[in-house]
Amino acid sequence: MELAYYSDLAVRLVNSEEPARGTDALTSVDAVRTLFGESQQATRRATDADVTRLRSVRARLRAVFEAAADGDEVLAVDLLNALLIEFPVSPQISGHELRDEDGRPNWHMHIADYAANASAGFAATASMGLAFHLTELGADRLGICEAPPCRNAYLDTSTNRSRRYCSDRCATRANVAAYRARKRLDAGRPGDPAPAAPLARDRDRTGRTADTAHDSSPAIDR
């Protein structure tokens, strides 16, 4: 799974928009450069035209996550394959700039793109990373947050595939809403005992069990 960490780029792009809240952070070339992060080459190539291009790719990547979250793995794979065909990359061995403790090159796989513009390069890298993540861990590891109105995408890296929310904030809000709903329901049943508060030790705030691994957000390796 050497290249799977590129999948975080897909998450970052998808979550630059929150449709249910009517917010969109991808509105300028500066926002594009922020999305690219530490990739200096892509940042230098960014133009205003990349805003529109990336919004189009964003909608297609969101469709991949939504299909996977709905259990339609075939559709998710078909949509992702279409992106891979349109935005090809060339895996290469890299490591000259990284050395191990003995001074030898730390060889690793690196995705090199030769796209005509910055957004196409980002799309190629994000799509390839997501493809590696899906094939190594399974399509059910691509999720959409279950805490309304949030519809953020996330990658489930838990050991037991238990993640349901994109963040601690959404998990807390969903758990509190469910608890209050149970209290209102039980209030209408005379004689029933009051519901117990959720136990923090049962699940962590993201809805994952205690042995869940945390996601990381690595920088773009260019």
N, C-alpha and C positions, 0 to 999 in steps of 0.2 A: 504493500500500500504506500509505496514511496511517493507517489504523486497525488495522493488523496487529499493532502492538506490544501491544495489549490481549490478544493470545493468550497472553502470559506468565502472565496470571491463571489461565488454564486449567491450565497446567503446575504452577503453585504449588498449586492446589487438589488436583489429582490426586496430586501427590507428598507431600501431607500424610499419606498412608497408604502403608505398605509391607506389602502383604498377605503376601508370602512370609516376611517377618521377624516378622509379627504385631505391628507397631507402628502406632500411630495418633496423630498429633499434634493432631487436631481433636477435643478432648475437653471444651472449656469455652468460655464466651463470651470469655474472655481470648485463647484460641487463635484464635477467629474474628476478633477485633480485630487480632491480629498478622497474620493472613492478609490483611486489608484494607490493611495498611500505612499509607500516608500519606493515605488517603481519610478525612478527618475526618468528613464527613457520614455515610458508611457506618458508621464506628466508633461514632458517637453513637447510631445506630439499632439496633445489634446487641443481641440478647437471647439467652437460653439456647436458645430455640426454633430459632435459626439454626444451631445445631450439627447437629441432626437434618436440617434442610432442606439444608444444604450437603453433608452426607454422601451424601444421595440424589443430588444433582447431580454430586458427585464420581464416583460409580459410573458415571453415564451418560457423563461426559466421558472416563473411563478406557476405556469401551467404544469410543468414537470413536477414540482413539489405538490401541487394540489391533486394531481392524478395519483401520485404515490400515497398521499395521505388518505385518499378515498379508496385505496386498495386496488387500483387499476394499474398494476405493474407494467403490463404490456403497453398501455398508452404512455406511461411515463418514459419507458425505454424508447418508444417510437419518437416521441417529441424530442428526447435528448439526442437520439441518433441524427435527427434532422439538423440539429444545431452543430453536431460534430462534422457532418458533411459540409455544411455551409462555412464553418469556421475551423479549418484544419490546423494542426500544429505538428511540430517535429520534435519528438523526445530526443534529448541529447544527454551525454554524460558530462557533468561539470564537476569542478572541485579545485581548480588551480588557485582560487582565491581563499580556499579553506584548507587548513592544515591540522592534522591530528597531533597528539602529544609527541610523536616521534618526528614531526616535520614532514610527513608524507601527505600527499593530496588526499583530502577527504572526499572521495568520489561519491557522487549521488546523481540521481536522475533529475533532469531539469527540463521544463517545457520551453522550447524556443518557438516563437511565432514570427512569421514573416508577413504579417497582415499589412494591408495598404493604409490603414488608419488605426488610431489608438483604441477605439471602441471595438473594432474587429479583433484586435489582439487580446483585449480583456475578455471578450466573449469566448474566444478560442480556449484560453487558459481556464476560465471558470467552467466551461462545459466539459473539458477533459478531466478536470479535477472532480467534478460531480459524477462523471462516468466511472472513475476509479472508485469513488466512495460507494456508489450504488453496487458495482459488481463485487467489491470486496465485502461489504457489510449487509447488503440487501436493500431493496427499494423501500421497505418499511422503515428504514432509518431516515428517510426524508419526511419531515413532518411540517404541519401547519398548526400554529398555536391554537389551542382549544378555548382560550379565555376570550369571550367576546368583549368588545368588538375587534380585538387584535386578530390579525391574520398573518403575522410574521412567519417566515420560514425558519426552520432550524434543522440541524443535523443531530440525530440521536446517537450518542456514543456510549450509552449506558450498557452495562453488561447484560441486562435482562430486558432490553427494549421497552423501558417503562416511561420514557420521557413523554410529556404531554404539552408542555408549555415552552415558550421561547426564552423566558427569563424568570428570575425570582419575583419580580413585580407582578407579572401576569399570573404566576402560580399562587401567590398570596391573595390577589384579588379574587381569583376563581374559588379558592378554598373558603375565603370569608363569605362570598356570595352563596356558596353551597351550604355553609353552616347556618347562615341567617335564613335561608329558605327552609331548612329542616326545622328551625325553631318556630317559624311562622306556621308550618304544617302541624307541628306537635302542639302548638298553642290552641289549635282548634279541636284537640282531642282531650277532653277532661279526664283526668286520672292518669294520663300517660306521663312517665317521668321525663324530665327535661333532657334534651340530647347532650351528650358529652362533647366538650370542645375537641377539635382535632388534635391528635397527638403528634408533636413535632418529630418524635423519633420514628414514626411510621414512614414518613416520606419527608424528604427535604423540601425546601421551598419551591423548587422547580418541578415538583411532582414526581421526582425520581427517587428510587430507593437509595439507601445509604451507600451502596457500593457503586453508585453511578460515577463514571468518570466525567470530569469537567471538560467542556469544549475549549479549544484554544483558537486563537485568531492570529495565525502566523502572518508575517508580512509576505508580500509578493516576492518570489525568488526570480529575479531577472538577471 
